[in-house]
Amino acid sequence: MKTYNYTDLSEAEINKLCQRPKLDFETVAEQVKPIIDKVKRDGDQAVNFFTKKFDNIEIDELIANPFDLDYTLTAAEMNAIDVSIRNVQRFHKEQMAADLRVETMPGVICSRITRPIERVGLYIPGGTAPLPSTTIMLGVPASIAGCSKIIIATPPDVNGKIPDSIVYIAQKIGAAAILKAGGAQAIAAMAFGTESVPKVDKIFGPGNQYVTAAKMILQNSDAIVAIDLPAGPSEVLVIADKNADPEFVAADLLSQAEHGEDSQVVLVAIDGFDSELLEKHLNSQLKRLTRSGIAEAALAHSFILSVNNMNEAIEFSNHYAPEHLIINSNEAESLIDQIQNAGSVFLGANTPESLGDYASGTNHTLPTYGYARMYSGVSLNSFQKNITIQQATPEGLQSLGPTVEKLADMEGLDAHKNAVSIRLKKLDP
């Protein structure tokens, strides 16, 4: 990993360090648009066509009822899933907002109520391994929010079978259907709806550049569908001071690097941290990883930033706005008020990012690519919408009406003014 010294860098150089690898969205979009158009036009046939083309898998039935599917899991596997589900449920249930009722002036009552987004699509990537963790992170809050139709889309294996862990979780959360497809074609099928795939109102979940492009294109199309958040390659920034164990720090960096060759791994090393020992632990741990090649490629374009103190470390972290922020310091908890931009934060030596990825209770679907400056991670609120309500008594209309008449006058909107004026005249004794 290349090392930089914070005090030696200009503002322009710091800004450059905070830039992620450029995504060639236009080129990817050109490849994705024909897939979207064909699915919109040909429905199920198009989804099956692209699944055969890209994954070399032929599907007999595109949609399955999860309760019609069998699964085979060990007791230990089911227990691990159940513990994760319980913790995610506990944390997300506490996010349920109470309805709001405010009398803004005598006789004028304003309220806000919360309702679930009715139909949601959860995209669970396939590839080298199934992702039960993502199924939990998206499915549990959807269930708590009360979404009436939960559709899971995930690529099947070569035999057209859905992973056992995903079937088990789909049953736990009450999913209505599983779409046996991945890629841009699955996103398009849920966005538009097909003969067998129900249309959804919002699509959630991570994916490769083609999935991400499909989501971003479709949210601005006539599909009338929302998405959770924009996403790029996964990333972590670790702040380590002189008390941080280099073996722990190496493990945290590698746990992120193994996600993919394009993962972003950053270490902000405060003066006194043993970087030489870190390198030794990185090398020894890397050799034992089954995905060592992927992790090594990610580390090759990652970097270490040396800083003098914690204030500089937090300053850079806020500028970088990481998806995951690990603060490996005895003073981590005292720094919370200084953190401005991060998707999810992990405090202290005993809190690896893996806890949040799997089972602590927080959600692991988070903004990447610097979007933590303006986006939150997925939460219960992501599966809900707020509706405002107002009601005026005769006294309230008399009090507020003249204000509205004057403002409508200022904007030249006579009909707006008249809607108030005719009522006031009938109320005038």
Order of alpha helices (4+ residues) and beta strands (2+ residues): beta-alpha-alpha-alpha-beta-alpha-beta-beta-beta-alpha-beta-alpha-beta-alpha-beta-alpha-beta-beta-alpha-beta-alpha-alpha-beta-alpha-beta-beta-alpha-beta-alpha-alpha
